[in-house]
Amino acid sequence: MSNLTVVVDDEVLLKARKRALDQGTSVNALLRAYLEHYVGQQNRAAAMKKFVQRATTLKGRSRATWTRDDLHERQS
């Protein structure tokens, strides 16, 4: 796991720590969860774009002939 340094206003950090404490978590955990969610959104957007591109290449055919490998393709 990597470390990340973020510069935040002292008052903002204090408020974030208090709010995180109220929620039973930490600012570190909140930022980690946010970044994981952010990356997940990027992956979903890329997958949807790829799906739309493939769907539009069917040119009105009623049956897609995707293979199982096409449907379960993993990003490396």
The first five atom37 places (N, CA, C, CB, O) and aatype in JSON, in Angstrom:
{
  "aatype": [12, 15, 2, 10, 16, 19, 19, 19, 3, 3, 6, 19, 10, 10, 11, 0, 1, 11, 1, 0, 10, 3, 5, 7, 16, 15, 19, 2, 0, 10, 10, 1, 0, 18, 10, 6, 8, 18, 19, 7, 5, 5, 2, 1, 0, 0, 0, 12, 11, 11, 13, 19, 5, 1, 0, 16, 16, 10, 11, 7, 1, 15, 1, 0, 16, 17, 16, 1, 3, 3, 10, 8, 6, 1, 5, 15],
  "atom_mask": [
    [1, 1, 1, 1, 1],
    [1, 1, 1, 1, 1],
    [1, 1, 1, 1, 1],
    [1, 1, 1, 1, 1],
    [1, 1, 1, 1, 1],
    [1, 1, 1, 1, 1],
    [1, 1, 1, 1, 1],
    [1, 1, 1, 1, 1],
    [1, 1, 1, 1, 1],
    [1, 1, 1, 1, 1],
    [1, 1, 1, 1, 1],
    [1, 1, 1, 1, 1],
    [1, 1, 1, 1, 1],
    [1, 1, 1, 1, 1],
    [1, 1, 1, 1, 1],
    [1, 1, 1, 1, 1],
    [1, 1, 1, 1, 1],
    [1, 1, 1, 1, 1],
    [1, 1, 1, 1, 1],
    [1, 1, 1, 1, 1],
    [1, 1, 1, 1, 1],
    [1, 1, 1, 1, 1],
    [1, 1, 1, 1, 1],
    [1, 1, 1, 0, 1],
    [1, 1, 1, 1, 1],
    [1, 1, 1, 1, 1],
    [1, 1, 1, 1, 1],
    [1, 1, 1, 1, 1],
    [1, 1, 1, 1, 1],
    [1, 1, 1, 1, 1],
    [1, 1, 1, 1, 1],
    [1, 1, 1, 1, 1],
    [1, 1, 1, 1, 1],
    [1, 1, 1, 1, 1],
    [1, 1, 1, 1, 1],
    [1, 1, 1, 1, 1],
    [1, 1, 1, 1, 1],
    [1, 1, 1, 1, 1],
    [1, 1, 1, 1, 1],
    [1, 1, 1, 0, 1],
    [1, 1, 1, 1, 1],
    [1, 1, 1, 1, 1],
    [1, 1, 1, 1, 1],
    [1, 1, 1, 1, 1],
    [1, 1, 1, 1, 1],
    [1, 1, 1, 1, 1],
    [1, 1, 1, 1, 1],
    [1, 1, 1, 1, 1],
    [1, 1, 1, 1, 1],
    [1, 1, 1, 1, 1],
    [1, 1, 1, 1, 1],
    [1, 1, 1, 1, 1],
    [1, 1, 1, 1, 1],
    [1, 1, 1, 1, 1],
    [1, 1, 1, 1, 1],
    [1, 1, 1, 1, 1],
    [1, 1, 1, 1, 1],
    [1, 1, 1, 1, 1],
    [1, 1, 1, 1, 1],
    [1, 1, 1, 0, 1],
    [1, 1, 1, 1, 1],
    [1, 1, 1, 1, 1],
    [1, 1, 1, 1, 1],
    [1, 1, 1, 1, 1],
    [1, 1, 1, 1, 1],
    [1, 1, 1, 1, 1],
    [1, 1, 1, 1, 1],
    [1, 1, 1, 1, 1],
    [1, 1, 1, 1, 1],
    [1, 1, 1, 1, 1],
    [1, 1, 1, 1, 1],
    [1, 1, 1, 1, 1],
    [1, 1, 1, 1, 1],
    [1, 1, 1, 1, 1],
    [1, 1, 1, 1, 1],
    [1, 1, 1, 1, 1]
  ],
  "atom_positions": [
    [[0.85, -1.16, 0.0], [0.0, 0.0, 0.0], [0.9, 1.23, 0.0], [-0.97, -0.01, 1.22], [1.94, 1.24, 0.67]],
    [[0.52, 2.26, -0.74], [1.31, 3.49, -0.84], [0.78, 4.55, 0.1], [1.31, 4.01, -2.27], [-0.39, 4.54, 0.49]],
    [[1.66, 5.47, 0.45], [1.27, 6.62, 1.25], [1.05, 7.81, 0.33], [2.34, 6.95, 2.32], [1.66, 7.9, -0.74]],
    [[0.19, 8.72, 0.74], [-0.14, 9.9, -0.03], [-0.14, 11.1, 0.9], [-1.51, 9.75, -0.74], [-0.73, 11.06, 1.98]],
    [[0.51, 12.17, 0.48], [0.51, 13.4, 1.26], [-0.46, 14.37, 0.61], [1.94, 14.01, 1.37], [-0.39, 14.62, -0.59]],
    [[-1.36, 14.92, 1.41], [-2.36, 15.87, 0.92], [-2.27, 17.12, 1.78], [-3.81, 15.25, 0.95], [-2.2, 17.04, 3.0]],
    [[-2.27, 18.28, 1.14], [-2.24, 19.53, 1.87], [-3.67, 20.04, 2.0], [-1.32, 20.59, 1.15], [-4.36, 20.27, 1.01]],
    [[-4.1, 20.21, 3.26], [-5.46, 20.63, 3.56], [-5.41, 21.74, 4.61], [-6.33, 19.42, 4.07], [-4.56, 21.73, 5.5]],
    [[-6.31, 22.68, 4.48], [-6.42, 23.75, 5.46], [-6.64, 23.15, 6.85], [-7.57, 24.72, 5.09], [-7.4, 22.19, 7.0]],
    [[-5.97, 23.72, 7.87], [-6.06, 23.18, 9.23], [-7.5, 23.09, 9.73], [-5.25, 24.04, 10.18], [-7.89, 22.1, 10.35]],
    [[-8.28, 24.11, 9.45], [-9.67, 24.13, 9.93], [-10.51, 23.05, 9.24], [-10.3, 25.52, 9.69], [-11.34, 22.4, 9.87]],
    [[-10.28, 22.88, 7.97], [-11.01, 21.84, 7.22], [-10.66, 20.46, 7.76], [-10.69, 21.93, 5.7], [-11.54, 19.63, 7.95]],
    [[-9.38, 20.23, 8.0], [-8.95, 18.93, 8.52], [-9.54, 18.67, 9.91], [-7.44, 18.86, 8.58], [-9.96, 17.55, 10.2]],
    [[-9.56, 19.69, 10.75], [-10.13, 19.53, 12.09], [-11.61, 19.16, 12.01], [-9.95, 20.83, 12.9], [-12.07, 18.26, 12.71]],
    [[-12.35, 19.86, 11.16], [-13.78, 19.55, 10.98], [-13.98, 18.15, 10.41], [-14.44, 20.59, 10.07], [-14.9, 17.43, 10.81]],
    [[-13.1, 17.77, 9.48], [-13.21, 16.43, 8.88], [-12.93, 15.35, 9.92], [-12.23, 16.29, 7.7], [-13.6, 14.32, 9.95]],
    [[-11.93, 15.59, 10.78], [-11.62, 14.61, 11.82], [-12.79, 14.46, 12.8], [-10.35, 15.03, 12.58], [-13.13, 13.34, 13.2]],
    [[-13.39, 15.58, 13.18], [-14.53, 15.53, 14.1], [-15.7, 14.77, 13.47], [-14.97, 16.95, 14.5], [-16.32, 13.93, 14.11]],
    [[-15.98, 15.08, 12.22], [-17.11, 14.42, 11.54], [-16.83, 12.92, 11.36], [-17.38, 15.08, 10.17], [-17.72, 12.09, 11.56]],
    [[-15.6, 12.59, 11.0], [-15.24, 11.18, 10.85], [-15.37, 10.45, 12.18], [-13.8, 11.05, 10.31], [-15.87, 9.33, 12.23]],
    [[-14.92, 11.08, 13.25], [-15.03, 10.49, 14.58], [-16.49, 10.22, 14.94], [-14.38, 11.41, 15.64], [-16.83, 9.17, 15.48]],
    [[-17.36, 11.19, 14.62], [-18.8, 11.01, 14.86], [-19.35, 9.81, 14.1], [-19.57, 12.28, 14.46], [-20.29, 9.16, 14.55]],
    [[-18.76, 9.53, 12.94], [-19.22, 8.42, 12.11], [-18.46, 7.13, 12.41], [-19.06, 8.78, 10.63], [-18.69, 6.1, 11.77]],
    [[-17.57, 7.18, 13.38], [-16.84, 5.98, 13.77], [-15.76, 5.56, 12.79], [0.0, 0.0, 0.0], [-15.46, 4.38, 12.66]],
    [[-15.18, 6.53, 12.11], [-14.15, 6.22, 11.13], [-13.03, 7.24, 11.22], [-14.74, 6.19, 9.7], [-12.96, 7.99, 12.19]],
    [[-12.17, 7.27, 10.24], [-11.07, 8.23, 10.21], [-11.05, 8.96, 8.87], [-9.72, 7.53, 10.46], [-11.66, 8.52, 7.9]],
    [[-10.36, 10.08, 8.84], [-10.23, 10.82, 7.58], [-9.5, 9.94, 6.57], [-9.47, 12.17, 7.8], [-9.84, 9.93, 5.39]],
    [[-8.5, 9.22, 7.02], [-7.75, 8.33, 6.14], [-8.69, 7.3, 5.5], [-6.63, 7.62, 6.93], [-8.64, 7.08, 4.29]],
    [[-9.53, 6.68, 6.31], [-10.47, 5.67, 5.78], [-11.47, 6.31, 4.82], [-11.22, 4.98, 6.94], [-11.82, 5.7, 3.81]],
    [[-11.92, 7.51, 5.12], [-12.86, 8.2, 4.22], [-12.21, 8.51, 2.88], [-13.35, 9.5, 4.87], [-12.83, 8.3, 1.83]],
    [[-10.98, 9.0, 2.9], [-10.28, 9.3, 1.65], [-10.01, 8.03, 0.84], [-8.97, 10.04, 1.94], [-10.15, 8.03, -0.38]],
    [[-9.63, 6.95, 1.53], [-9.39, 5.69, 0.84], [-10.68, 5.21, 0.17], [-8.86, 4.62, 1.82], [-10.66, 4.79, -0.99]],
    [[-11.79, 5.26, 0.88], [-13.07, 4.82, 0.33], [-13.48, 5.7, -0.85], [-14.17, 4.85, 1.41], [-14.0, 5.2, -1.86]],
    [[-13.25, 7.0, -0.73], [-13.59, 7.91, -1.83], [-12.78, 7.56, -3.07], [-13.35, 9.38, -1.42], [-13.34, 7.47, -4.17]],
    [[-11.47, 7.35, -2.91], [-10.63, 7.04, -4.07], [-11.01, 5.71, -4.7], [-9.16, 7.02, -3.65], [-11.0, 5.58, -5.92]],
    [[-11.35, 4.72, -3.87], [-11.79, 3.43, -4.41], [-13.09, 3.59, -5.19], [-11.98, 2.4, -3.26], [-13.27, 2.99, -6.25]],
    [[-13.99, 4.4, -4.68], [-15.26, 4.67, -5.37], [-15.0, 5.42, -6.67], [-16.23, 5.5, -4.45], [-15.59, 5.11, -7.7]],
    [[-14.11, 6.4, -6.63], [-13.76, 7.2, -7.81], [-13.19, 6.31, -8.91], [-12.75, 8.29, -7.43], [-13.59, 6.44, -10.07]],
    [[-12.29, 5.43, -8.57], [-11.7, 4.52, -9.54], [-12.76, 3.58, -10.09], [-10.55, 3.73, -8.91], [-12.77, 3.29, -11.29]],
    [[-13.64, 3.1, -9.23], [-14.72, 2.23, -9.67], [-15.63, 2.91, -10.67], [0.0, 0.0, 0.0], [-16.07, 2.28, -11.63]],
    [[-15.9, 4.18, -10.46], [-16.73, 4.92, -11.41], [-16.04, 5.0, -12.76], [-17.03, 6.33, -10.88], [-16.7, 4.89, -13.8]],
    [[-14.73, 5.2, -12.76], [-13.99, 5.27, -14.01], [-14.07, 3.94, -14.75], [-12.53, 5.66, -13.74], [-14.23, 3.91, -15.97]],
    [[-13.95, 2.84, -14.02], [-14.02, 1.51, -14.64], [-15.41, 1.26, -15.22], [-13.68, 0.43, -13.62], [-15.53, 0.72, -16.32]],
    [[-16.45, 1.65, -14.49], [-17.82, 1.46, -14.99], [-18.06, 2.3, -16.23], [-18.84, 1.82, -13.9], [-18.71, 1.84, -17.17]],
    [[-17.55, 3.53, -16.23], [-17.74, 4.4, -17.39], [-17.04, 3.82, -18.62], [-17.21, 5.82, -17.09], [-17.59, 3.85, -19.72]],
    [[-15.83, 3.29, -18.43], [-15.1, 2.69, -19.54], [-15.82, 1.45, -20.06], [-13.67, 2.33, -19.11], [-15.9, 1.24, -21.27]],
    [[-16.34, 0.63, -19.15], [-17.06, -0.58, -19.55], [-18.33, -0.22, -20.32], [-17.42, -1.43, -18.31], [-18.65, -0.86, -21.32]],
    [[-19.04, 0.8, -19.87], [-20.27, 1.21, -20.55], [-19.95, 1.75, -21.95], [-21.01, 2.29, -19.73], [-20.66, 1.46, -22.91]],
    [[-18.88, 2.52, -22.05], [-18.48, 3.06, -23.35], [-18.15, 1.92, -24.31], [-17.27, 4.02, -23.21], [-18.54, 1.95, -25.48]],
    [[-17.42, 0.92, -23.82], [-17.06, -0.23, -24.64], [-18.31, -1.0, -25.07], [-16.1, -1.15, -23.88], [-18.4, -1.45, -26.21]],
    [[-19.27, -1.15, -24.15], [-20.51, -1.84, -24.48], [-21.27, -1.1, -25.58], [-21.39, -1.97, -23.22], [-21.75, -1.72, -26.53]],
    [[-21.38, 0.2, -25.44], [-22.11, 1.0, -26.43], [-21.42, 0.91, -27.79], [-22.21, 2.48, -25.98], [-22.09, 0.78, -28.82]],
    [[-20.09, 0.97, -27.79], [-19.36, 0.85, -29.06], [-19.64, -0.5, -29.72], [-17.85, 1.03, -28.83], [-19.87, -0.57, -30.93]],
    [[-19.61, -1.56, -28.94], [-19.88, -2.89, -29.5], [-21.33, -3.01, -29.96], [-19.57, -3.98, -28.47], [-21.6, -3.58, -31.01]],
    [[-22.24, -2.47, -29.18], [-23.66, -2.56, -29.52], [-23.96, -1.82, -30.81], [-24.53, -2.01, -28.38], [-24.78, -2.28, -31.62]],
    [[-23.32, -0.68, -31.02], [-23.59, 0.09, -32.24], [-22.99, -0.55, -33.48], [-23.06, 1.5, -32.08], [-23.41, -0.24, -34.59]],
    [[-22.02, -1.43, -33.31], [-21.45, -2.1, -34.48], [-22.34, -3.23, -34.97], [-20.07, -2.64, -34.15], [-22.08, -3.79, -36.04]],
    [[-23.38, -3.58, -34.22], [-24.29, -4.64, -34.66], [-25.14, -4.2, -35.84], [-25.19, -5.07, -33.51], [-25.66, -5.05, -36.57]],
    [[-25.31, -2.92, -36.04], [-26.03, -2.33, -37.17], [-27.42, -2.93, -37.34], [-25.25, -2.52, -38.45], [-27.8, -3.35, -38.43]],
    [[-28.18, -2.96, -36.24], [-29.57, -3.37, -36.32], [-29.81, -4.87, -36.28], [0.0, 0.0, 0.0], [-30.96, -5.3, -36.34]],
    [[-28.78, -5.68, -36.18], [-29.01, -7.12, -36.07], [-29.72, -7.41, -34.76], [-27.67, -7.91, -36.16], [-29.43, -6.79, -33.74]],
    [[-30.64, -8.35, -34.8], [-31.42, -8.64, -33.6], [-30.7, -9.61, -32.66], [-32.76, -9.21, -33.98], [-31.08, -9.71, -31.49]],
    [[-29.69, -10.31, -33.14], [-29.0, -11.27, -32.28], [-27.51, -10.95, -32.25], [-29.23, -12.72, -32.78], [-26.85, -10.89, -33.29]],
    [[-27.0, -10.75, -31.06], [-25.57, -10.54, -30.88], [-24.89, -11.9, -30.85], [-25.26, -9.73, -29.58], [-25.47, -12.87, -30.36]],
    [[-23.7, -11.98, -31.34], [-22.96, -13.24, -31.33], [-21.69, -13.11, -30.5], [-22.61, -13.68, -32.77], [-20.61, -13.52, -30.91]],
    [[-21.84, -12.54, -29.33], [-20.7, -12.4, -28.44], [-20.37, -13.74, -27.83], [-20.97, -11.36, -27.33], [-21.26, -14.55, -27.56]],
    [[-19.11, -13.96, -27.63], [-18.68, -15.19, -26.97], [-18.67, -14.96, -25.47], [-17.28, -15.65, -27.48], [-18.77, -13.82, -24.99]],
    [[-18.55, -16.04, -24.73], [-18.46, -15.93, -23.27], [-17.25, -15.09, -22.89], [-18.37, -17.34, -22.62], [-17.3, -14.29, -21.96]],
    [[-16.14, -15.27, -23.62], [-14.93, -14.49, -23.35], [-15.17, -12.99, -23.56], [-13.78, -14.98, -24.24], [-14.68, -12.17, -22.79]],
    [[-15.93, -12.64, -24.6], [-16.27, -11.23, -24.82], [-17.03, -10.66, -23.63], [-17.09, -11.07, -26.1], [-16.75, -9.55, -23.18]],
    [[-17.99, -11.41, -23.14], [-18.85, -10.94, -22.06], [-18.13, -10.85, -20.73], [-20.04, -11.83, -21.93], [-18.52, -10.07, -19.87]],
    [[-17.08, -11.63, -20.55], [-16.38, -11.66, -19.26], [-14.95, -11.17, -19.39], [-16.39, -13.08, -18.7], [-14.08, -11.54, -18.6]],
    [[-14.71, -10.33, -20.39], [-13.35, -9.8, -20.6], [-12.92, -8.99, -19.38], [-13.29, -8.94, -21.89], [-13.68, -8.17, -18.88]],
    [[-11.74, -9.2, -18.93], [-11.19, -8.51, -17.78], [-10.13, -7.53, -18.24], [-10.6, -9.5, -16.76], [-9.39, -7.78, -19.19]],
    [[-10.08, -6.39, -17.55], [-9.01, -5.43, -17.82], [-7.76, -5.9, -17.14], [-9.4, -4.01, -17.35], [-7.8, -6.42, -16.03]],
    [[-6.62, -5.71, -17.81], [-5.37, -6.11, -17.17], [-4.72, -4.98, -16.43], [-4.42, -6.67, -18.18], [-3.65, -5.16, -15.83]]
  ]
}
